[in-house]
Amino acid sequence: MSIKGTLTIGCWLMVIGSWAQTTLNDTLREVTVTQDRHSHALKSTAPMHVIDRRDLLTMGIADMADALHRLPGITLRDYGGAGGMKTVSVRGFGAKHTGVSYDGVLLSECQGGEIDLSRYSLDNVAHLTLLIGDNSDIFIPARNATAPATLNIQTTATVPGGLNNQATATVPDGLNNQGTATVPGGSPPGSKPRLTAQLRAGSFGYTSPFLRYEQLLSPSLAIAATAEYVYAENDYPYTIKNGITTVHDHRRNSRMNSGHAEVDFRFCREYEGAGARGYELRGKLYYYDNDRQLPGQVRYYTNLSRETLRDRNAFGQFVFQTHWQDRLALKWIGKYNWAASSYRDPLYTGGVMDADYWQREAYTSAALLYTPTEQWAFDYSADYALNNLNSSLSTDTRPYRHTILQSATARMTNGRMTVMTRMLYSLILNGARGYESAGARGYGSAGARGYGSAGASSYEEARDMRRLSPSLSLSYKPLANRQLFVRASFKNIFRAPTFNENYFFHYGSPNLKPESTNQLNLGVTYVATPSPHTDLTVTADGYYNEVTDKIVAVPYNMFVWRCVNVGKVKTLGVDATLRLTHRFRANQRLTAHGTYSYQQSENRSLPGSNAYGLQLAYTPKHTGSAAVAYENPWLSVSLHGQGVSRRWANNEHYPSTDIPAYWETGLTLWRTFTLRHCRLEGRLDVRNLTNQQYEIVRFYPMPGRSWQLSLNFEL
């Protein structure tokens, strides 16, 4: 029997066995918040878009790439298949300017600066939130304000009921500005656990089992453990054209074998009476391991490749939050992160090419929130992070970076208006320890500091950086009897060069300045109820962005490229969304979602050059998505699609680099059953119904028509 068949049968037996052995009452109730995230997004002082668990069904979202396609203003780079790297940029800023937060703590990647979102599964996600700029949520770490846009990934949380099984807990402002939260009343120690088991199987050898275990150990303490495994051959067929010749082939050397596990706990207490106070402690341990083959670019006549890449990532984090009488709140965060990558190419000319990299980060943050009145709130946050990187290369230079961030924020709410202003101070101290191989030389200005070990060549350290970054945003409801909200925002922020841009051999430069960005946004949200059974929400935002001192690579000579600050980008665009819900009966509903983005991102780096005034590489001018879902007791269905206009693979727009437009259509069917004490949900996704051949990244073909079947048990 094949490996694929053995894995599939074993996973199905595991899920069925878990269901047969467990007939438990569901003692863990969901958290209900008086102000849900969709309604909070309406009043946000900056653009904010939310995808929750229900949206994953009604919009036909099957994985992280699908979810990102349904958010306005996003440009996704997808290298194809379940194992293909996926990075995201927002409104022309680039992937290195997009922050990714995992359960309230920003992820880091000091080597290249881009977060690979393919490693994060939707099976354990409660909601995704895209925030562009700074909004009225001020009780956040200073680091969460260091990017022009942030994608927040919030995983499913188990919340204990607090001391003495209290029904409600009031936390000022909260992690997401939610206000008063109603939490479960808790259960006595030793209450029965809750188990979720899921299996996904699909085209091209895709198999993915998922398990989640939750239990209340006491009225104040809850734990949860999650494990996921993904195996995929990714040997999908594709078609390419070479002049008048059409080539039909399959992706090769594309297998993925990955897994990840998380352990979470949450402990909370709430005290009433005079001097009322409470506190909450949350923690997470995370591990990810992906051993995959790299098919590389599609090449004519040969697809010989044996490249492999293994990525590993482990981190532990905690968040402690306490408050006193709804006036003063303190949040303390700590995290340690370790990541490693190992690359091998046994077919490299002259022998095996290999490279191993290891990066580490220690991070802590403290935030103090003071709310003297209902109208005013003030926050001070201070963060510190230490990053370092080393590799197995003979040219290894071991950089490290101390980052100190401080932010002071004020928010005023007066009737129908909310105004927020923030000042962020950033101090970045760079250094390096290491060596260079014999004969290697560094490039830099005279007088640059540096040191090396005994007998090693000298090299330069990257320059230190200090910046003040202001932001201002407001939201106004002009009509008292209409759900109409107008928002405006401005944000200035910068991006420090990555370790690769500063130190990579024959590529990096230690004298780089940070990229500086400015963003302006003006938007409106309108909510209407055309009938008692119909809800309509429409948003529209116009924006102008610019990036100066953009870091680009230019040839130093025939063999050496250097990073320099010569780039400038200007972006003008519009984002629009629509959400319509009509309830026919209590158990029947029609939902429609739609997004559209226009983005003109022009290269303004070098007047007179071939690229000046042209659209940035891989940035489409038009992007859109649509989904219509009919939910009913029998078989719910969603028809959905997304697509982009033509793009170019380089900034000069050579005819041979033109990437055609595409529109991909999919179909999702699902139904939920109740069997004894468990909930069973079956789901079928058919993707790329028309079997369209297209690329998102040049020479990395995307899969054609495919299917995926999911079976989910909740016990």
N, C-alpha and C positions, 0 to 999 in steps of 0.2 A: 504493500500500500504506500502511496506517496506521502511525503511530509505534510502536504496540504490536507489530504484526507484524514490522516491521523489526528492532526491538530483540530480539525473541525469536529470530528466525532467525539474527541476527548472533551472539548469545550461544551458541546451540547450535553454530554453526560454530567458534567460538573454542574451546569445550571439546573438541569432536571433533578439531580440529586439534592441540591440545596433546597429546591421547592418541596420535594417529597418529605424531607426530614424536618422542615420548619413550618409550624402552623401557629404563628405568634400574633397576638393582638398588636396593633400599631399604637404604641403608647407615646410616641413622639409626635406632638402636634407641630404644625408649621408656625413660623413667626409671622405675625400680621402687623403691619406697620401702618400707622394712621395716615401717612403720606407716602404712597408708593412711588417707585422711581420714575414711572412715566409721568405722574402729575408733578413731581419735583422738577423734571426736565422742562416742563412748560414754563416754569417761573425762573429758570436758570438765567443768570446774567450773561452767560456765554453759551454757544451752541453745545447741546448735550443730547446724545442719541442712545437709546437703550434697547437691547434685545434680551428678553427674558425667556424662561423655559417654555411658555406657551408659544412665543414667537418661533421657537425652533421647529415646532410642528406646523403652524399655520403658514410660515414662510418657506417650509421645505428645506430647512438647514440641516445638513448631515455632518459637517465638520467645520473646523475653524476657518478654512478658506471660504466656504460658503457664507459663513456669518460675516466675514469681512467684506465680501462682495455686496452685502445688503446695507452697508453703512455709507452714507453720502460723504463725498470728499476724499475717499480712500483710493489709493493706487496700490494694487497688490502685485508683487512679483512672485510668481509660482513656477517652480522648476519642474512641475509635472508629477502626477502619481502620489500615492500615500506617503512615500518617503522623500518627496521633493521639498527642498527648503522653501519657506514662505516668509517673506518680509513685507512690511507695510509702511507706506508713507502717506502723509495727510497734507492735502492742499499744496503739493509741490515742494514741501520742505525736505523730503528725503527720509529714508528709514532711520538714519542716525539721529534725526530730530524728533522721533516719535517714541515717547516713553510707554512702557508696558508695566502695569501694576498688577501684582498677584496678591489678592486678599489684603489690599491696602498698602503693600510695601513694594516699592519700585524695583523691578528686575534690572540687573546690570550686565554689561558685556564690554569690558574695558579694552579687549583686544581689537575687535572690529567695529563695535558700536551698534550692531544690528541684532535685534532679538529675532530668533527663528521661532515663529508662532506655530510651526507644524508639530512641535513637541508638546503642545497643550491641548488636551482633549476637551470636548464639550460635554462628555458624559457626567462630569463632576462639577459642571458650571451652573450656578444659579442665574447669573445674568452677566452680560457684557455692556460696558458703558464707554462710549467715545466722547471725550471732553476736549473741546478745542479752545484753548486759552484758559483763563482763570475765571471761576464762577463763585457763587456766594457760599460755597462750602469752604470755610476758612480754617477748620480744625484739622489740618493735614500736616504731614512732615514737610519741611522746607524743600526736600528733594523732589517731592511730587509736583512742585511748581517750576521745575527746571527745564521743561520741554514745551514747545509750542502746542503739542497735542498729546493726550494720554489715553491709551486704551486700558480700561480697568477690567480685570478678570476677577469676578467674585465667585468663589466656589460655594457649594452647598454647605450650610452651617447647621450644626446641632446646638440648640440653645437651651441650657437648663433654666429652671423657673425661678431661681433666686431663693433667698432665705425664706423659710416658712411657706413655701409654695405660693409666693405672691404672684398675682395675676398680671401686674403691670410694673414696668420699670421706666423711669423718666431719666434720660441721659441728655444733657444740654448739647444741642447741635449734632452730636453723634459723628460717626465716621463719615457718613454721607449726607449730613444735614437732614436727617430724617425726623428729628424731634422726638415726641413721645412714642415709645414702642410697646406693643402688647406682646408679651412672651408667654410661652406655655407655663402652666402652673406647676410643672415639675412632677416627678414621680418618686416614690420611695426608693431607697437604695436596693439594688439588685433587681430592678424592673427588667422586663424582657426586652431583648434587643430588637433592632430593626435591621433587616438585611435586604439589600438590593443586588440582584444578579442580572447581568445583561450579556448577551452574545450577539455580535455582528459578524456577518459573513457576506462576501460579495465577489464581484468579478476580479480577475487577475490575481487569484490566490489570497484575497484579503480575509483575514480572520482576526477578531478582536474580542476576547472575553473581558468583562469588567465586574468587579465586586466592590460593594461598599457596606461596611458594618458600623452601626451606630448604637450607643447605649448611654442611658442616664445612670451613672453610678451612685448619684445622690441628688437631692433636690437642687444642688448648686453646681454639680460637676457632670459634664458630658464629654464623651470621647467618640471619635470616628476614625476609621481606617479605610483606605481606598487602595485598590490595586488594579492595574490595567496592563494588558499585553497586546501588542499589535504585530502581526506577521503578514507580509504581502510580497508576492513575487514581482508585481508591477511590470509584467511582461506584456503590456498592451500593444495592439497594432497601431501603426500610423502610416500616413501617406505623405510623401514629399515630392516636389517637382524640381527637376534639374533641366532647364530649357524645355525641350519637347518631350523629355523622358519623365515618366511617373514611376516612382519607386515605392513599393509596398514592403514594409518590414515590421519587426517587433522590437520593442525596447529590450535590451540585454544588459546583464550585469546591473540589475536594478532592484535586487531583493532588499527588503527592510525587515529587521528583527529588533523590536524595541519594547521596552516596558517602563512603567513608572509606578511609584507607590508614595502615598502620603499618610501621615498620622496626625490627627488634629485633636486638641482638647480645648475646652472652654470652661472656666470657673468664674462664677459671678455671685455677688452678694449685694443686697439692697437693704438699707436700714431706714426706718421711718421715724417720725417724731421730730422734736427739736434737734436742729443740727443734722438733718437728713443727709445721708451720704450713701455712696455705693461704689463698687469697683468691679472690674471685669478683667480677667487674664485669659488671653488666647495664645495658643502656640501651634506650630506646624513643623514637622520634619518631612522633607521631600527628597526623593531620589529618582533620577532619570538615566536610562542607559539605552543607547541606540547604536546598533552595529549594522551598518548598511553598506551596500555596494553603490558606486557612483557610475551611472551610465555615461555621463558627460554629454557633450553636444552631439547632435546627429551629424554624421559625416557620410558623404556619398561613397558608395562601393564597399565600405568597411565599417563595422561597429565594434571592432576589437577593443575591449577595455577590461581591466582587472583592478581598477582603483577601488579602494575601500576607505571608509571614514567611520570612526567610532567616537561618539560624543557621550560624555558623562557629566552629570550635574547633581550636586547635593547641596542642600542648604537647610538651616534651621532658623526659625524666626519666632519672636513673641511680640505681642502687643498688650501692654498694661494700660488700662484707662480707669480713672476715678473721678468723682465729682462731689462737690459739697453744696447743698442747698440750691442747685440749679444756677449758681452764680459763677462758680470756679470749677474748671475741669483740667485734668492733667493727663497727657498721653505719653507713654514711653515705649519705644520700639528698639529691639535689638535683633541683629541678623548676622550670620556668618555663611558665606557662599563659597563653594569650590566647584570649579569646572575644568574639564580636560578634554582635549581632542587629539586623535591619533590618525594620521593620514598615511596611506601606503599606496605605491604604484610600482608593482614588480616589473612592468614593461617599459620603464623609463630607460632611455638610451644610455648605455654605459653602466647600468646596474639599477638596484632598487632605490627609488626615491621615498624617503619617509620624513615625517615631521611630527613631533609631539609638542603640545602646548599645555601649560597649566596656569590657571589664573585663580586668584583668591581675593575675597573682599571681607572686611570686618566693618560693620555699619551700625550706628546707633542714632536715635533721634529723640528729642523731647519737645513737646508742644504744650503750651499753657494757654487756656482759653478763659477769658473773663467777660461775662455778660452782665454789666451793672444794671441795665434796664432791658425791657422787651425790644427797644428800638436799636440798641447799640451792642456790638460784640467786638472784642479785640483778641488777637492771637499773636503769640510770639513763639517761633519754632527755631530750634538749633539742631543741626545735623553734623555728623562727622563720619567720614568713610576713608578707609585705607585700602587701596588696590595694588596688586603687584602681578607680574607676568614673567614666566620663564619658559624656555623651550629647549629642545634637543639639538637645535641647529648649531653648527660650528661658529656661526656669526652671532650667536645669542648675546643680546644686551638685555639686562634684567631691569626693566623700568618699574617704578613704584610711584604712587600718587596719593598725597593727602588732600582731601577735599573737606572744606569747612563751609557750611551754608547757614545763613541766618535770614529769617523772614519776619517782617512785622506787618500785620494785616488788620484792617478795620472794616467793619460792615455796618451800614446804617439801613434800617428798614422803617419806613414811615408810610403807613397806609398802603397805597398801591405802588410804591417805589422802593427798590432795593439798590443800594450802591455799595460796591466793594473796591477797596484799593489796597495794593500790596507793594512792598519794597523788599527785594531779595538781594542780599549781599553774598557774593561767591568769592572764595579764596581757594586757589588751587596751587599746591606746592609739588613740583615734579622733581624726580631724582631717578638715578639708574645705577645699578651695580652689574658688572659683567665683564665680558671680554669680547674681542674680535679675533678672527683667525689671522694667521700670518699674512701680511700683505694687504689686508683689508684697511680701508681708510674711511674716515668720517668727513662729512661736508658741513661747513657752518661758517658763521661770521667770526672775525677775529675777536678774541677776548671772551668767547663763550666758555663757561665753566665746564669742568668735567674731570673725571678721575677714572682710573682703572686699576685692576689688580697687578701685582708684580709681574713684569714681563709682558703685559697686555698692551695692545695699542690704545691710544687715548681716544675718547669719543665725547660727544657733547650731551648734556642733559637738556631736556625740553624747558622752555621758559616758564616761569611762574605766571599766574594770571589772577587778576582782581577785577571784579565787575559789580556795578549796581544795576539791577534790572527792575524797572517799575511796571506795574500793570494796573488797569482801571477798567471796571465793567459795571453796567447798570441794567436793571430791568424795570419797565414801567407798564402799568395797566391803565390805559387812558380812559376806558369806559367802565364805570362801576358795575353795570349790569350785563357786560359782555366779557367772555373769556378770550380777551385779546391782549397779548403781551408783546411789547416792543423791547428789544435788547440792543445794546451797543457795547463794544469792548475794544481795548487796546492792550497789547502785551509786547514788551521787549525782552528778549532772552538771547542766550548765546549757547554755542556748543563747543566744548574743548576738543582738541584733536584726540583721536584714539591713539593707543600705543602703536598700532601698525602705522598710522600716519606720521608719528614722531620718530619711530625707530626701525621700521622694517628695512632690512638690508637692500640697498640700491633702490629704495622707494621712499622711505620716510625722511622727514626733515625736522630737526628739533627746534627750528626757529619759526614754526607756524604760529600764527595768531588764531584765536577762536573765531568761528563763524558767528556772525551777529544777525539776528532776525527781528523784524518788526511785523506785527500783524494787526490789521484793523478789521472789524466785523460789525455789520448792521443787519439785524434780523427781526423777524416777526413770527409769532405763533398764534394760531386762531383755532379755538375749540368750539364746535357747534353741535347741537342736537336737533337736526332737521325734523325728527319725529321722536316719540317716546321710546322707540326701539332702535334708534339709529344714533351713532356717535361718529363725529368727524373731527380729525385733527390735521391741520396743515401747517407746515413750517417752511420758511424761506429765509435764506441768509445770503447776503452779498459780502464779499471780502476782498481785501488787497493785502498781499504779503510781499516782503522783499528780504532777500538774503544777501549780505555783503561779506567780503573776505572769504568767499566760498573756497573750500579746499579742493583743488583739482590736481591731477597728475600730469606733468609735462615731461617730454624727453630731455634728459641732460646730455646724453649722447646716444649712440646707436643701441647701447645695451642697458643703460641706466635711466630710469625715470625718477623724478623727484616731485614731492608734493609741495605746492606753493599756494599762496593766497592771492589768486587773481580772479576768482569767480564772482559773478553777481547774477542773481535771478530775481525777476519780478513776476508775480502771479496775480491775475485778476480772475475771479470766479463767482459762481452761484451754486448753492446747494438747496435742494427742495425735497420735502418728504410729504407723503400722504398716508393717513391711516383711517380706514373706514370699517365700522362694525355695525352689522344689522342683525338683530335677534328676532328670528321667526317665532320660536317658542322657547321654553326654558332650556331645552336640550338641543336646539338647532340654531346655528349662527353662521353668518357669512362675513368673512373678513378679507379686506383688501389692503395691501401694502404697496407703496411705490416710492422710489427714490430717483432723483436725477441730479447730476453734477456737470457743470461746465467749468473747465479749468484751462486758462491760457497762461502757461508757465514758460516765459521766454528767457533765453540765455542772453544776458547783457554784459558778458565778461570782457570781451575784446572787440571793440568797434572795428569793423572792416574784416573780421575773420569770417570764415565760411559758416560758423555756427551762430553768429550774432543775430538776434531777433527771431530765432527759430525756437519751436517748441522743444522742451527738454526731452531727452531720450526716455523712452518707455512711459511717457506721460500722455494719456489720451485727452483730447479736448472734451469728449462727451462720454459719460459713464451713467448707466442706469440699471435699475432692477425693478421687478414687479412680481407680485404673488397674489393669488386669489384662492381662498380656502373655504370649504363648506364643511362645518362640523355638525355631526348628527350621531344618533345612537347606533347606527348600523355600520357604515364605513365612511370615515372622513377622508376628504381628498383635498390636495393642494396642487395647483398648477403654477409654476414659478419659472423665472428666467432672469438672467443678467447678461450684460454685454458692454463692450467698449468700442469706441471708434478707432480708426487706424492710428498706428504709432510708428516710431522709428527706433531702430536699435542703437543709433548713435546721434550725437548732437548736430552733425553736419547734414543729415537727411539725404544720404546717398540713395539713389533708386534701389540698389540691391539690399538696403536695410529696411525697406518698408514692410511693416507687419500689418496685415489686413485686419479690418474690423471683424467682430464676431458677436453672435448672440446665442447663448446656450440655454436650452429649455429643459426643465425637469418635471417629474411627477412624483408626488408622495401620497401614499395611502396608509392609513393607520386606524386601529380600533383598540379600545380598552375594554377588558373583561374583568369581572370580579369572581374569583374562584375560591370558595371557602373564605379563609382569612387573608388571602393575598390578592394583589392587583397585578394583572397581566396586560402588557401592551405589546401589540405586534405592529411592525412598521416596515413598509417596502418603499425604497427610493429607487427611481429610475432616472439616471442623469444623462444629459446630452441626448435627449430623445431623437434628435435628427441626425445623430452621429456626425456632427460637424467636426472637421479637422481644423484645429487652430493652435496658435501659440500665444503665450503671454510673454515668455522670454524667448528671444531668437534662438532657433535650433534646439529648443526643448519642447517637443510636441506634447500637447495635453491628451489625456485619454479620450477615446470616442464614447459610444454608448456603453453604459455599464449599469449594474444593479447592486443594491445592498439591502440585505434583510436583517432586521433587528428584532430581538425578543427580549423584553424587559420584565423581570419579576420584582415586586416589592412585597416583602413579608413582614 
